[in-house]
Amino acid sequence: MKILHINISDVSGGGPIAGYRLHKGLLAQEVTSNLLVGSPKTSDNRVASIPRKYRTENILLSLSRPLGLNYIPIFSSFNIHKHPFYQAADVLNFHVLHGGYFNYLAISQLTKHKPAIHTLHDMWSFTGHCCYSYDCDRWKIGCGKCPYPNIYPDIQRDSTDWEWKLKNWVYSRSNLTIVAPSKWLTEQAQQSMFNQFAIHHIPNGIDTEAYQPLDSEECRSVLGIPSDKQVLMVGVDNFGDTRKGGDLLLKALQALPDSVKTSCLLLVMGNGGEFLSEAVGIPALNLGYVGSDRLKAIAYSAADLFILPTREDNLPLVLQESMACGTPMVSFRVGGVPDLVRPGLTGYLAAPENTADLCNGIMQLLEDKVLREQMAKTAEKSPLPNILLTFRRNAISTYISRF
């Protein structure tokens, strides 16, 4: 069995990291796996960049953007079938297809002779342009009259009805099986144009040897964190991204009592989090972007709580990582977050965008050490089915073996 993954990158972003972890897991099971990506970041000889005609395509993209059709001019996608990785593959696995490196109109050609799994990492593949639609459900009926043209990937003109029709037309001529990592995204896909295909709920895999509970005091010593501090860890890829809820986190932390602030330390992982400490009055250790699995495991294990203030999400990798390290979590009841944050078992779920409730969850878990310890044990034992899947049990590899 030879698998070819097509993704925006190999290790830059949640969807690419999930795809690369699957790639490594397949190799561990002696399944041949290669990646064609828009922007490779590793030196892995099984990862190659999709050949592009950048100059010509960029000119065409600048002409098409005012029309509201973002990726149609990327004609190089129709040459992927000439690449040795494609020619050797038995099965394709599409991942994140937006981001300006791939033309979705090529899907039908690429799947004409090779079956494909399309692993969804957001909603983009079945909407007229957006990755997350929030309260809009026009993607169920054909889009048009888009209420959120500025949501990534933004559009200069509302042609969402045309893009929706183009995607539906291409899919009707494609050989696809759909995989969604969260229950929420599975339900969305079942109500979308993808209802013409088999749809499977298969959570992302995580290496529980890389992510496991470590000695908290030793981890704090490594990071230089005083042992008498309660550590609030926050991890957001980009705090300036509205969807990630940096503004909600700010309000929730500002609402904490002064007595709690003085006893806490913020452990910040991600880009753009430098403002937090001064804005909320809590000392902080800013790790910036962390790519090392080992350093992330140390950070999670050093923390008392992990906070994710997201407005919308699929199955956040940071929550999987936190859970694998036995760190209780506080987040909002949105998207696929409830798959991982189980009230009373692994963390606290606040009402969507309710910063007072998020603050209450932080306070409740900080004040109850016994409950935090119980949650840590629950996460470590992993009694929740299909949540922490090691590579050797990754259900994707079991599924594709049917082809």
N, C-alpha and C positions, 0 to 999 in steps of 0.2 A: 504494500500500500504506500503510495507516494502522495503527499498532500502539499498543495501550494496555497499559502495564505496571501491575500492581497489586502494591504492596510496602509493607512496614511503614514505611519512610521513604525519602527520596531519597539522603541522603549520611551517615546516621548508622548505622555498623555495616558489617561486611564484605559481607553480602548486598545491602543498599541501595546501597553504593558500587559493587559489581559491576553491579547493575542500572542505576544512573545512568550508568556508563561505557558500557554497551551503548546506552542511550538517546541519549547524545551521539554515539556512533559511528554509529548509524542516521541521525541528523540530518545527519552529515557525508556520508553516502551519499545524501542527498536522499530519505530514507524518513521519512515523517511519524511522529513518536513523541511520546506523551504519558504522563504518570504520574498515577495516583490512589494516594495513600499515606495511611497512618495519621497520620504526623507529619512534615510538610514542614519542611525546614531552610533551603532556598534560596529565592530570589525569582524563580526560573525560572517564566515565565508558562505553560510547558507542564507544570507540576506543580501539582496541586490536591489538597486534602484530601478524603478520603471523608466525606460528610455523616454526622453521628452524632446519635443521641438519647442524649446522655451520661447525663443524670440517670436516665432510666428504665432504660437498659441497665446502668448501674453498680449499681442496686438489684438487678436480676435477676442480674447477675454475682455479687454477694455472696451470693445465695441458691443459685446453682448450684455455686459453688466447693466447698462441703462435700460435694457429690455427686460430685466428681471430674471434672466436665465443664466445661472452662475457658471455651470461647468460644461455646457454643450460644446464649446470650441476645442476641448482637449481631445483632438483627434488621435493622438498617439496611443490612447487606450485601445484602439482597434488593432494595434500592432503587438499587443501583449502575447497573442497566440504564437508569435515567432520566437519568443524567448525560450531558451532551453529549459528553464524551470517549468514553464507552462507545458511544453511538449512532453516532459517526463511525468507530469502529474496524472494521477488517476482521479483525484477529487480536488475541487477548489473550495477554499473557505474565504468568503468575503467578510471583511470586518468594517472599519470606518471608511466609508467611501466618499465623504465630503471633505473639504479642505483644499480644493484646487489642484488635485493631482490626477483625478480619475473622472472619466465620462460614463455615467451610468447607462447611457445608450448602448455601450459595448457589452453589457451583461448577457444579452441574448446570444450574441456571437460567441462569447467565451464559454457559454454553457451548452452550446449546440451539440458538442461531442463529449463534454465532460460534466458530470453532475456537480452541483455546487451547494454548499451550506452557506447561508447568509446569517452570520452572527450579529445580532443587533446590539449596539452599544448606546443607542438613543433612538429617537423617533424619526430622524431625518429621512430614512429610506421610504417611509410611507406618508410623508406630508408634502405640501407644496413648496416648502423651503426650510422650515424651522427644525431644529434638533429637539426642542421641547415646546409644546404648544400651550402649556399652562392650562387656563380655563377654556381655551378654544377647542372645539371638537369638529371643526369644519373639514378636517382631514378624513372624516368618516364619509363625507358626501361629495368630496371633490374640490375642497378648498375654494379659493376666490374670496374677495372682500376680506383680505387678511388684516386682522386687528393688530398684529405684531410684526410689521415689516422690518423692524430694527433688531429683532432677535437673531442671533447667529444661526446660520450665515445670513446676514442682512441682504435685503433686496432694494434696489432703487426704484423699481416699478412692480406693481402687483400683477405678476403673471403666474400666481400660484395655482390657478385653475389649469393653466397649460402645463406647468411642470408636473402637477398631479396626474394629468392625463398621459403625459409622456412616460412617466414612471409605470403607470398601470399598463400601458401598451407594451412596454419592454418586458415587464414581468410576465405578461400573458404569453410571451414567446420565449420564456426562459425555463430552464430546468433547475428549480430551487427547492431547498428545504430550509425552513426558517428556525433559528434557535434564538431564544431570548433568555438572558441570564436571571432576570427577576420575574416574580409572579405578576407584578404590575405591568411590565413591558410585554409579557406574554398576553395578558388580557387586552392591551392596546392593539397588539398585532392581530389578534383574533377578530377585532372589530374594524380592521383596516383592509386595504386592497390585498394584503397578504393572506386573506382568508381563503384564497384559491389554492394555497399550499398547505402541506403538513407543517404544523408549528409545535416546537418542543421547548419546554422549560428546562434549561440546563444551566445551573449556576457556574460562574467562572471558577476555575481551580486555583488553589493557593498551596504553595510549598510549606507544609507545616513543620518542616525541619528548619527552614530559614526563619519562619515566623512562629515563635513559641515563647511561652513565659520565661523570662530571665530574672535573676535575682535583682530586686528593685534597688536595694542599697548599692550594689556593685554598679548598676547602670547609672545611678545618680552620681556616684563617685567619678565614673568615666566622663560624664557630662559636666561635672563641677557644680552640681545642684546640692544645696544644703539639705541635710536629712530631715530638718524640722519643717520644711515647706510642703504644703499640699500643691501638687503639680497638676495644672490644667493644660492639657495638650490640645492644640488646635492645628488642623492640617487642611489647607486649601491651596490648590494649585495656583490660583491667582485671586488674591483678595479683592482685586478691582472688578472681578466678574460678578455682576448682579445676581446671576443664578446661584452662585456659590454662597451668597448670603453674608458677605463680610460686614455689611451695615447692620444686619440682624444680630450678629455676634457682638458687635460693638455695643449695641443697646443693652443686650442681655448682661454683658460683663460690667457695664457702667452701673447697672441696677443692683449689683452685689453690694451688701453692707460693707462699710469701710473696715470693720473688724475682720471680715473674710478676705478682703483684698490684701491686707497686710500679712496674712498668713499664707498667701498663695504665691505661686510663680507661674508665669505663662511659658509654656514650651511651644514655640511657634515653628511650624514646618510649612514652607511654601513661599511663593513670591509675593512681595508687596505687603508683608505683615509688619514692617518696621514701625508703623504708626500706632500699633495696638497698645503698647506699654504706656506711652504718654497719654493716649486718649482715654484709657480706662483706669489709670492709676495703679497698675499692677506691674511689678518688675518682670522682665521677660528675658528668656534666652532664645534668640532667633537663629534657627538652624538654616534658614533659607531653603532652597530646593535640595532635597535629599534623594539621591538615586541609589544609594547603597542599601540593600536589604538588611544587612547586619546593623547599620546605624539606625535604620528605622525601627528594627526590633528592640534595640537598646532604648530608643526614645519612648516607644509605647510602654515598655516594661518599667521605665522610670516614672511614668505618669500615673496619677490617681484616677483621672478621667480623660476621655477623649471626646472633644466637642466638634460636631459637624453641623454648621448652620445652613445647610443647603435648602434652596427653594424647590428644586426639582432634580431628580437623579434616578439612574437606573439601578445599579448594584455597586455602590461606591467601594473601590478597592481599599481605601483607607479604613473603612469600617470592617472589611474582612480581615485586614492586617491587625487592627486593634483587637478584634475578637480572638484571633489566633494567638495573640500575646496575652490574653486574659485581662485586658483593660476595659472596664465598663465604659459605655458610650452614652452620650446625650445628643439627640438630634430631633429633627422634625418628622412628623408622620406624613411623608410625601414619597411618591414613586416607589422604588424598591427598598427604601430604607427599613420598613418594618420586617422585611425578610431576615434582617440581621439584628436590629435593635428590638429585642423582645422585652416589653415592660416587666420588671420584676425578675427577669432572668439574665439578660445581658446589658440592660441599660434603661434609659428613660426616653420616652417619645413625647415630644411637645406638640401641641396643635400647630398646624402650618402657620408660619410667620408670626406666631405669638411669642414675642420676646420675653414677656413676663413669665410665661409657662416654661420657656427654655431656661430662664434664670432660676425658676423654682426647681427644675430638674437638677441643675448644677448644685443648688443648695442641699437638696434632699440627699443626693449621693455623697456629697462632701461630709455631711453631718452623720452619715450612717456607715461607719467603717465595716461593720459586720455584713451589711448588705453588699457593699463593694466586694468584700472577700468571697461572699457566696456567688456573686456574679462572675468573678474571676474563675472560680472553680467550675461553674457551669460552662463557661466558654472553653476552658481547657479540656474538659471531658467531651465537649462537642456532642451533646445528645440531640441537637436539632438536626433533623435529616436534611441532606443535600445542601448544607451550608458550607462547612469546611471540607472541601474535597481535595485530597492530595492528588498529585499528578498521576500516581499509579491507578487511581480510581476515577480519573476524569471521564465523565460520561460522554464527552464529545468523541473521544477515541473509540469508545465502545460503539457509538452510533454509526460513525463513518465506516466502520468495518463491514456494515451491511451492504455497502455499494459493491 
